[in-house]
Amino acid sequence: MPVPMDSSSADPLWDHPVARWWLRVRAFDRAHTQVLDTCIALFVLLIGLASLSRGGGEHGGVFAQQPAAVWVIPVTAGAQALALVWRRRRPWAVLWAVLVVCALQWSFAVAARSDISLMIALYGAARYLPPRRLPWVAAGVLPSAAVLAWRVEPFSRQAWVSLFFVCCAAVAASALGLAGRIRQAQLAALADRAATLEVEREQREQLATASERARVSRELHDIVGHSLAIIIGLADGGAAQAEQRPERGPEVLRIIAEAGRESLGELRRTLGALRAELPEGEAKGGTPPELHPQPGAADLAALCERIRAAGPTVTFTTAGEAATLPTGVQLAVYRIVQEALTNSLKHAGPRTVVHVSVAVDARRGEVRVSVDDSGHEDGATAEPAAANGHGLIGIRERAALAGGSASAGPRPGGGWSVRAVLPLATTLEPRGGTSAPPEEQQ
């Protein structure tokens, strides 16, 4: 069965057979914690009971030195082993239980390898207890170590030296537990950071998707809404004049066909540029999509001419070098004027008078755009509710993406007015701080 590896498996050292065996043991321990603790407890019990079999030696055996060992060793070894079964679930209680049992055993001048159980308990305390309790651990270890150094042979012959080495062993066991604790905390921090980065990556993808959808929505709204407004205006005008001036019928139909054809071409180019699932520059039929530059200041005159063909009287004036503006600024100007003219045609009707002005102020570093209409032919103003539509929201978003601002509202003398101020150097970032991707070519 494959063994799950952690980040350490990337180190070549962990390819060694011993290291791989250790990783398997760790994986088994994580899955069955109680099994390993029980095995450790049995090991401590066995080495404690093994002291009962020592019968001879330099000092005549453990029974010759201390007859009480015949009952002290089994009792203390069993108590230590039983306590170590809960060394990870109750490290604080296990440590003090082992300390008390060790001190009891050493007070009878018997040392049946109890130091091993003490080191295991100290490791568990340093690994699993809160750090604020470690000073209390040291305060409990010192008296028990002193009992071992002064009561048990041969430690009592050099008590201070024995106490020093016992304390060094206790510090080493605690340090090993702290090292394991620190490494576990580092791995947990790395895992938490990886999870956070994954969430942030997904959030960035969602934000990018939402931004792209908003951009596509603006493009399609500008293309389809503008062309349909012209077609509807021409159709209404042609129907009204069908009886009075039937000779204009073919011309109106030709203009409608041109507007529809141009709108369809723009729509196809936009959708062709957005086919991210296909190889770059290829369409479904294997031919590259036809790409054209985005409209700019040079296309404003043709835009006004198309609106003029639908009925409104449109005048267009420019000041400054609009053709030298950055591409992003030119696109924003074109889309703002396009949306404003479309709204004038829809809400003010084909008899309105519209004045479009684009002024480039190099000294102040800004472009001022204004679109004013005279309202309905009866002098009424377009409904204020139009200010809440998607068109005027799109105008504000266009201006914000270029780093500027836009406003719209009724004129004092009747009609509707749209104003926009854009910086000459486009930032493609709204003033609110939400970044947006730059406009792509169609």
N, C-alpha and C positions, 0 to 999 in steps of 0.2 A: 504494500500500500504506500503511495507517495506521501512523503512527509512535508507539511507546509514549512517553508523556510521564511525567515524574517530578513531584514535588510543586511544582516551579517553574512548571508549566504553569497553575497556578491564578492566577498573577500576570498582570494584563492586559498587562504589558510583553512577555510571551512570545507574545502574539498578533501581534506585528509580523512581517512577512515575513522580515526578516533573522534575527530570533530563531528563527523556526520552521525556517529553513534550517539554523541552527546546531544545533538539536535533532536534525534529520535527520542531520547530519554526526556528531554524538555517538553517535546510535543505530547508524549504520553502523560507526563506529570500535569500538564495543563488540562488534559482531558479527564484524568482520574487523580485528583489531588489527594484523596484519602488513601489510595493504595500506597503511594510513596511514603507518606507519613507513617503508615502502619509498618512498612518495611523498616524504616529508620528506628521506630520504637522497638521492634523485635530485635534488631541488631544491638541496640543499647542493652536490652534485657539479656541477650546471650553473652555479650562480653562481660556483663556484670556477674552473671551466674558462673561464668568460666573461672572467676577468681576462687570459687569454692573448690575447684579441682587442684589447686596448687598445694601440694603437700610438703615439699622440701625446699631447699634453697639455702642461701647464705644465712638467713635469719630463722631457719627452721620452719618456714611456711607461715601462711596467714593465720592459721589457728593457734600456732605456737605463740605468735605475737599478741593476738587478741582473741580469746575464746568467744567473745560476743559476736564475732563475725559470722558464726553459723546461722544466726537469725537476722543480723543487721543487713548482710549483703542481699539475701533474697527479698527482704521487705523494701529496702531502698531502691534496689534495681527495678523491682516491679513498679514502685511508685513513679520513678523517673520515666520508665517506658510508657506507662499509662498516661502521664502528663504530656509527653511528646506527641501523642496521637493528635492533639488539638493545637499543635504549635503554630499553625497558620490562622486558625479561627479564633483562638484565645491566646495570643502571644504574651500579653501582660500577666495573666493568671498562670500560664505555663512557666514563665521565667521565675516567678516568685515561688512556685511549687518546687521547681528543680533546685533553686537556691536553698530552700529550707531543707529539702531531703539531702542535698549534698553536705550542708553544714551539720546535719544530724549524723550522717555517716562518718564524716571526718572527726566529729567530736568523740567518736568511739575509737579513734586512731586507726580507722580502716579506710583505704582508698581503693575501691573496686572499679577503677576506670570511670569514676563519676565525672571527671573533668571533660570527658567526651560529651556527655549529655548537657553539661553546662555550656560548652562552646556552641552546641546546636541550638540551645535555648537563647543564647546571646545573639547568634546570627538571626534567628527569627524575630527577636525584639527589635534589632536594628533595621531589619527589612520591613517590618509591618507596623511597628508602633509609631505614633506621632513623635517627631524629633524633640518636642518639649519634655518628653518622659525619659529621654536618655540619661540626663543627670541623675535621676532617681535609680536608674539601672546601675550606674557606676557606684552610687552610694550603697546599693545592696550587694554588689559583687565584692567590694573590698573586705567587709567583715568575714564573708565566707572564705575568701582566699586566705585571710589571716588564720582562720581555723585550720586550713589545710597546711599552711606553712609551719605552724607551731605544734600541731598535734600529731601529724602523720610522719612516720619514718619512711624514707631517710630525709624528707624535706626539713624536718625540725633541726637537723644538724647545721644547716645554713639557712636559717629561717628568712632572713632579709633577701638573700639571693633567690631563694625559692619564691618568695612573695613577688619579687620583681618579674620573674619569668612567667609566673601564673598570670599576673596583670598584663604582661605583653601578649600572652596567648588570648586573653579576653578581649584586648583591644584589637588584635588581628581578626578575631571572629566577628566583632562588631563592625570593623572596617569592611570586611567582606560583605556583610549584610547591607551596609550603606552603599557600597559600590553596585550591588545588584539593584538596590532601590533607585539609585540615580540613573542607571542604565534603563530600567523599566520606565522611569519618568521621561527620559529622553525619547525612547521609542514611542511612548504615548503622545508626546508633544509633536513628534514628526508625523505620526498618524493623524493627529488632529489638524496639523497644518496642511497635510495632503488633502484631507476632507474639505477644509476651508477653501483651498485653492480650486478644488473641483467644483464646489458650489459657486465660487466667484466666476470660474470659467463658464459655467452654465448660465449664470446671470448675464455675463457679457454677451454670450451668444443670443440670449433672449432679447437683450436691449438692442443688439445689432439687427436682429430680425425685425423687431418692432420699428426701428428707425428706417430700415429698408422698406418695410411695408408702407410706412407713412410717406416716404419719398415716392414710391410707385403710385400710391393713391393720389398724391398731388399731381404727378405727371399725367395720369389718366384723366383726372378731373379737368386739368387745363386743356388737354387735347380734345376729349370727347365733349365736355360741356361747352367749350368755345365753338366747336364746329356745329354742334346741334343747335346752339342758339342762332348761328348764322342761317342754317338751313331752315329752321322754323320761321325766322324773320322773313327770309326770302319767300318761303311758301305762303305765308300769310299775305305778304305784299302782292305776290303774283295772283293769288286768289281774288284779292280785292280789285285788281286792275284787269282781270281776265276779260270782263265785258267791255270796259272802256278802252283799253289798249291791248288788244290781243296780240299785236305784233311783238310785244315784249316777252311773250311766253317762252319762246325758244331761248332767249337770252337768260331769263331767270332760271330755266332748267339747266342751262349750261353752267351757270354760276353755282347752282346747287350741286351738280355733279362734280365740279372742280373742288368745292369745299369738302364734299364727302370723300372724294378720292384722296385729297391731301390729308384729311383726318385719318383715313384708313392706312395710308402710308406711314404716318407718324406713329400710329398705334402698333403697326407691325414692327417698325424699327425698335420701338421701346420694348416690346415683348421679346424680340430677338436678342436684344442686349441683356435680357434678364434670364436667359436660359442657362442657369449655372450648372445644371446637371449634364449638359452636353459639353464635348471638348471645346476648348476656347476657339472662338472664331468660326464654329461650324453650326449649322442648323440641322433640322431633322433630315432634310434631303441631302445632306453632305455638302451643301454650298454655303459659303460664308454669308452671314446676314449683311444686308446693305447698311453701312454706317454713315451717318451724316453729322456734321457739327450741330451742337445745340443752337437754337435760335438766339440772336443777339440784337444789338442796337440797330444793325443794318437792316433787319427784317421788320422794324416797326412800321415803316411806310407801307409795306405790303399788307401788314396786319390791319392798319387803318383803312386801306383800300377795300379789303374784304368786308369789314364792318360797314363801310360806306355803301357797298353794293347791296346790303340788306335794308337800307333805307335811311339810317341816321346820317346827319351831316357831321362829318368828323374833320377837325383841323388838327394838324400835327406840327409842332414847333420844337426845335432843339437849340441848345446853346452849349458851346464847348465841344470838345472832341469826344463824342460818345463812342465812336468806333475804336478808340484806343483803350477803353476800359478793360479790366481783366475779364476773362470769360465768365467767371462766376457772377460778377456784378452785372454783366450784360444779360445773362440768362435771368437773373432775378428781376431786372428792369422789364424785360420782355414779358415774363409771366405776370408781373403785377399789372402792367398795362393791358395785357390780354384779358385777365380776369375782370378788371375794372370795366373794359369795353363790353365784355359779355354781360356783366350785371346791368350796365346801362341799357343794352339792347333788350334784355329780358324784362326789366322793371320799368324803364321809361318809355319803351316802345320805339317803333321805327321812325317816329317824327321828332325825336329829340335831337338836340344839338350838343355835340361832345367836343371838348377841347382837350387835347393831350399835349403835355409839355414835359420835356426832359432837359434838365439843366445840369451841366457838369461844372462844378466850382472847384477848380484845382487849388485855389488859395486856401479854402477851408477843408479841402480833402473830402468832399462829399458829392453825391448825386441826388438831386431833388426831382422827384417824379410827381406829377399832378394830373389827375383825370377828372374833369368837371362836366356834368351834363345838365341840361336845362329842365329835365323832368319830362312829364307827359305834355302833350301838345296843349292840354287845357290848363297848364300851369301847376298841376298837382305834383307833389314830391313822392318819390318811391316810398313804399311802406317802410317804416323804421325797423320792422321785424326782419328785414333783409340783412340787417347788420349782424344777426345771429346765425346766418347761413354759413355753409361750408366755404363759399367763395371768399368772403371777407376774412374768415379765419385763415384760409390759405394765403391770402395776401399778407397778413401779419406774420405767418410762419415763414414765408419767402423772405420778407424783410429781416426777420430775426436771424435766419440762417446766414444771411449776408452780413450780419453784425449791425443792422440798422433797425429802424422802427417804421410803423405804418399806422395810419388812422383813417377812419371813414365816417361820414355823417352827412346830414342834410345841409344844403347851402342856405344862407339867409334869404337869398332872392328866389329860392325854389330850385329843385333838382338835387343832385347828389354829388358829393366831392370825395375823392380819394387822394390822400397825400402819403408819400413815402420818402424817407431820407436814408440813403445808404452810404457807407464809407467807400472811398475809392479802392482800398485794399480789402478784398473780401476775406473774412476769417472762417466762414462756413461753420460758425459756432454761435448758437443763440446766446443772448445776453444773460439768460438764466443759468448758463454754465453747462447745459446738456449738449454734448458734442454730437455732430451728425456727419455722415460720410460725404465727401465731395460729390457733386453732380457728375455722373458719368456721361459719356457721349452716347447718343442714340445710334 
